[in-house]
Amino acid sequence: MLTINLFNGLVYGALLIVMCSGLALIYGLRRVVNFAHGSLYMLGAYLGYSIATQSNFWVALVAAPAIMALFGVLLDRYGFRLLQDRDPLTVVLVTFGLLLVIEDFVQTVWGKSNLSVPTPELLNFTVDLFGTSVPAYRIAVIVVGAAVALGLSLWLRQSKYGLFVRAASTDPTTTAMQGVNTDALSAGVVGLGTALAGLAGVVAAPFLSLSPSMSSDVIIDSFVVVVVGGLGSLAGAFIAAMVLGMVQALGAVYLPDLAMLLPFVLMVAILIWKPAGFAGSRT
């Protein structure tokens, strides 16, 4: 029993890594707290459902994040770019309004009924893990989370554009004075962050039911991860996602009456111990 609980914690933690990486990237560069990020995850899941229905899951895995990336670029150009110097209350109201618009759009197009995406045939089998049978697809989710974490870390540390992102996150004015087009850079980062939210939605679709409420189910955990990890810190978000995944999985079994409160208890405890989160504001 403990093995399967720990495994489920890893799966959920890996999904949170994919989801929260985009949220941390967007905040790190635009300094916009995007309350609509959960709805972007939901929209990606529904797009993946429609594409998978018309073709197959693997096409959806590529096409849905690509569509979401384009949406993210437009969102930055006509939304986040205008919000980055506004007061926090305005940002909260606008992004929360965007969440409501996307939720209403999803209900209008796909309805309110729960939908599901079949597990791809290639991964529709079980694997023996320390004497316990676990779905191969969920192992693939862990692999996707690890690949996203590794890929983003290498991109930020080893590439020229990753260096620009890190510099602009620290001091956008000085970075722009060095000849970097920070608006184009920010649009690309918001596009990437939105694509990651869409990817998380597509990846989650085969083992979580799709519903218009799925955005609210994940956005609270996402913000807990970002705050606990340190605002704008990818490394902190990776650590916090795995910790929260374990807390959620074990809490649902051993403390079911308190399971809903555990993320907040974790956040309060970490912020009392270290107010800046695991990794402060570093990227």
C-alpha positions as CSV (number, residue, x, y, z in Angstrom):
1,M,0.0,0.0,0.0
2,L,2.8,2.4,0.9
3,T,4.5,1.7,-2.4
4,I,1.5,2.6,-4.5
5,N,0.8,5.7,-2.4
6,L,4.4,6.9,-2.9
7,F,4.1,6.1,-6.6
8,N,0.9,8.2,-6.9
9,G,2.6,11.0,-5.1
10,L,5.4,10.9,-7.7
11,V,2.8,11.0,-10.5
12,Y,1.0,14.0,-9.1
13,G,4.2,15.7,-8.3
14,A,5.4,15.2,-11.9
15,L,2.2,16.6,-13.3
16,L,2.5,19.6,-11.0
17,I,6.1,20.2,-12.3
18,V,4.8,20.5,-15.8
19,M,1.9,22.7,-14.7
20,C,3.8,24.9,-12.3
21,S,6.9,25.4,-14.5
22,G,4.9,27.6,-16.8
23,L,3.4,29.6,-13.9
24,A,6.8,30.2,-12.4
25,L,8.3,31.2,-15.8
26,I,5.5,33.7,-16.4
27,Y,5.8,35.3,-13.0
28,G,9.6,35.3,-13.2
29,L,9.6,37.4,-16.3
30,R,6.4,39.4,-16.4
31,R,5.8,39.6,-12.6
32,V,2.2,38.8,-13.3
33,V,0.4,36.4,-10.9
34,N,-1.7,34.5,-13.4
35,F,-4.9,33.3,-11.7
36,A,-6.1,32.0,-15.1
37,H,-3.2,29.4,-15.3
38,G,-5.5,26.6,-14.2
39,S,-8.0,27.4,-16.9
40,L,-5.2,27.2,-19.5
41,Y,-4.4,23.7,-18.2
42,M,-8.1,22.9,-18.6
43,L,-8.3,24.4,-22.1
44,G,-5.3,22.3,-23.1
45,A,-6.9,19.2,-21.8
46,Y,-10.1,19.8,-23.8
47,L,-8.2,20.7,-26.9
48,G,-6.3,17.4,-26.5
49,Y,-9.6,15.6,-26.1
50,S,-10.9,17.0,-29.4
51,I,-7.7,16.4,-31.3
52,A,-7.3,12.9,-29.9
53,T,-10.9,12.1,-30.9
54,Q,-10.3,13.2,-34.5
55,S,-6.8,11.6,-34.8
56,N,-4.9,10.0,-31.9
57,F,-3.4,10.9,-28.5
58,W,0.1,11.4,-29.9
59,V,-1.0,14.0,-32.3
60,A,-2.9,15.7,-29.5
61,L,0.2,15.7,-27.3
62,V,2.0,17.8,-29.9
63,A,-0.8,19.9,-31.4
64,A,-2.6,21.0,-28.3
65,P,0.5,22.6,-26.6
66,A,1.4,24.2,-29.9
67,I,-2.1,25.9,-30.1
68,M,-1.8,26.9,-26.5
69,A,1.7,28.4,-27.2
70,L,0.2,30.6,-29.9
71,F,-2.6,31.6,-27.5
72,G,0.0,32.4,-24.9
73,V,1.9,34.8,-27.2
74,L,-1.4,36.6,-27.9
75,L,-2.2,36.7,-24.2
76,D,1.1,38.3,-23.5
77,R,0.8,40.9,-26.3
78,Y,-2.7,42.0,-25.4
79,G,-2.8,41.1,-21.7
80,F,0.3,40.5,-19.6
81,R,2.4,43.2,-21.3
82,L,-0.2,45.8,-20.2
83,L,-0.5,44.4,-16.7
84,Q,3.1,44.1,-15.6
85,D,3.2,47.6,-14.2
86,R,-0.3,47.7,-12.8
87,D,-1.2,47.3,-9.1
88,P,-1.6,43.7,-7.8
89,L,-5.4,44.1,-7.4
90,T,-5.9,44.9,-11.0
91,V,-3.8,41.9,-12.1
92,V,-5.8,39.6,-9.9
93,L,-9.1,41.0,-11.2
94,V,-8.1,40.7,-14.9
95,T,-6.6,37.3,-14.7
96,F,-9.5,36.0,-12.6
97,G,-11.9,37.4,-15.2
98,L,-9.9,35.6,-17.9
99,L,-10.4,32.4,-15.9
100,L,-14.1,32.9,-15.9
101,V,-14.2,33.6,-19.7
102,I,-12.2,30.5,-20.5
103,E,-14.4,28.3,-18.2
104,D,-17.5,29.7,-19.9
105,F,-16.0,29.1,-23.3
106,V,-15.2,25.4,-22.4
107,Q,-18.7,24.9,-21.1
108,T,-20.2,26.4,-24.3
109,V,-18.1,24.3,-26.6
110,W,-17.7,21.0,-24.8
111,G,-20.6,21.1,-22.3
112,K,-20.6,20.4,-18.5
113,S,-20.5,16.6,-18.6
114,N,-17.3,14.8,-17.6
115,L,-15.2,13.5,-20.5
116,S,-12.3,11.2,-20.8
117,V,-9.4,10.4,-23.1
118,P,-8.6,6.7,-23.6
119,T,-5.1,5.6,-22.5
120,P,-2.9,5.3,-25.6
121,E,-2.6,1.7,-26.7
122,L,1.2,1.8,-26.6
123,L,1.1,2.5,-22.8
124,N,-2.0,0.6,-21.9
125,F,-0.4,-2.1,-19.7
126,T,0.9,-2.6,-16.2
127,V,4.4,-2.8,-14.8
128,D,5.5,-4.7,-11.7
129,L,7.0,-2.2,-9.2
130,F,8.4,-3.8,-6.1
131,G,5.7,-6.4,-6.2
132,T,2.9,-3.9,-7.0
133,S,1.3,-3.5,-10.5
134,V,1.2,0.1,-11.7
135,P,-0.1,1.5,-15.0
136,A,2.7,2.1,-17.5
137,Y,1.0,5.4,-18.5
138,R,1.6,6.8,-15.1
139,I,5.2,5.9,-15.2
140,A,5.3,7.9,-18.5
141,V,3.8,10.9,-16.7
142,I,6.7,10.8,-14.3
143,V,9.1,10.6,-17.2
144,V,7.4,13.6,-18.8
145,G,7.8,15.6,-15.6
146,A,11.4,14.7,-15.3
147,A,12.1,15.6,-18.9
148,V,10.4,19.0,-18.6
149,A,12.4,19.7,-15.4
150,L,15.7,18.7,-17.0
151,G,15.0,20.4,-20.3
152,L,14.0,23.7,-18.8
153,S,17.1,23.6,-16.4
154,L,19.5,23.0,-19.3
155,W,17.8,25.6,-21.5
156,L,18.0,28.3,-18.8
157,R,21.6,27.4,-17.8
158,Q,23.2,26.5,-21.1
159,S,21.5,28.4,-23.9
160,K,21.8,32.0,-25.0
161,Y,18.1,32.6,-24.7
162,G,18.0,31.0,-21.3
163,L,20.7,33.5,-20.2
164,F,18.5,36.3,-21.6
165,V,15.5,35.0,-19.6
166,R,17.5,34.9,-16.4
167,A,18.9,38.3,-17.0
168,A,15.5,39.8,-17.8
169,S,13.9,38.2,-14.8
170,T,16.5,40.0,-12.6
171,D,16.7,43.4,-14.3
172,P,14.6,43.8,-17.5
173,T,15.7,47.5,-18.0
174,T,19.4,46.7,-18.0
175,T,18.8,43.6,-20.2
176,A,16.9,45.8,-22.7
177,M,19.8,48.3,-22.7
178,Q,22.1,45.5,-23.7
179,G,20.2,45.0,-27.0
180,V,17.8,42.2,-25.9
181,N,14.2,42.6,-27.2
182,T,12.6,41.9,-23.8
183,D,9.0,42.2,-25.2
184,A,9.7,39.5,-27.8
185,L,11.5,37.4,-25.1
186,S,8.6,37.8,-22.7
187,A,6.1,36.8,-25.4
188,G,8.1,33.6,-26.1
189,V,8.3,32.8,-22.4
190,V,4.6,33.3,-21.8
191,G,3.9,31.2,-24.9
192,L,6.2,28.5,-23.5
193,G,4.5,28.7,-20.1
194,T,1.1,28.5,-21.6
195,A,2.2,25.5,-23.8
196,L,3.4,23.7,-20.6
197,A,0.0,24.3,-19.0
198,G,-1.6,22.8,-22.1
199,L,0.8,19.9,-22.1
200,A,0.0,19.2,-18.4
201,G,-3.7,19.1,-19.4
202,V,-3.2,16.7,-22.3
203,V,-1.0,14.4,-20.1
204,A,-3.5,14.4,-17.3
205,A,-6.5,13.7,-19.6
206,P,-6.1,9.8,-19.8
207,F,-6.1,9.4,-16.0
208,L,-8.1,12.4,-14.7
209,S,-11.7,13.1,-15.9
210,L,-12.2,16.3,-17.9
211,S,-14.7,18.8,-16.4
212,P,-15.1,22.6,-16.3
213,S,-14.2,22.4,-12.6
214,M,-10.8,20.8,-13.2
215,S,-9.1,24.2,-13.3
216,S,-10.0,25.0,-9.7
217,D,-8.9,21.5,-8.7
218,V,-5.3,22.2,-9.7
219,I,-4.8,26.0,-9.5
220,I,-4.7,26.1,-5.7
221,D,-2.0,23.3,-5.6
222,S,-0.1,25.2,-8.3
223,F,0.0,28.4,-6.3
224,V,1.0,26.5,-3.2
225,V,3.9,25.0,-5.2
226,V,5.0,28.4,-6.6
227,V,4.8,30.2,-3.2
228,V,6.5,27.4,-1.3
229,G,9.2,27.0,-3.9
230,G,9.9,30.7,-4.1
231,L,8.1,33.1,-6.5
232,G,9.7,32.9,-9.9
233,S,12.1,30.1,-9.0
234,L,11.9,27.0,-11.2
235,A,14.3,25.0,-9.0
236,G,12.1,25.7,-6.0
237,A,8.9,24.8,-7.9
238,F,10.4,21.4,-8.9
239,I,11.2,20.6,-5.3
240,A,7.9,21.9,-3.9
241,A,5.9,20.0,-6.6
242,M,7.3,16.7,-5.5
243,V,6.9,17.5,-1.8
244,L,3.2,18.5,-2.3
245,G,2.6,15.5,-4.5
246,M,3.7,13.2,-1.7
247,V,1.8,15.2,0.9
248,Q,-1.4,15.0,-1.1
249,A,-1.0,11.2,-1.9
250,L,-0.2,10.2,1.6
251,G,-2.6,12.6,3.3
252,A,-5.6,11.3,1.2
253,V,-4.9,7.8,2.7
254,Y,-3.7,8.4,6.2
255,L,-5.4,11.8,7.0
256,P,-8.5,11.9,4.7
257,D,-10.4,14.3,7.0
258,L,-7.5,16.8,6.7
259,A,-6.5,16.2,3.1
260,M,-7.9,19.4,1.8
261,L,-6.1,21.5,4.4
262,L,-2.7,19.8,4.0
263,P,-1.4,22.0,1.1
264,F,-2.2,25.1,3.2
265,V,-0.6,23.7,6.3
266,L,2.5,22.9,4.2
267,M,2.6,26.4,2.8
268,V,2.2,28.1,6.2
269,A,4.9,25.8,7.8
270,I,7.4,26.5,5.0
271,L,6.8,30.2,4.9
272,I,7.2,30.5,8.7
273,W,10.5,28.6,8.5
274,K,11.7,30.3,5.3
275,P,9.5,33.2,4.1
276,A,11.2,33.4,0.7
277,G,10.3,29.7,0.0
278,F,12.7,26.9,-0.8
279,A,14.7,28.9,-3.4
280,G,13.8,32.5,-2.9
281,S,13.3,34.4,-6.2
282,R,16.2,32.8,-8.1
283,T,15.5,31.3,-11.5
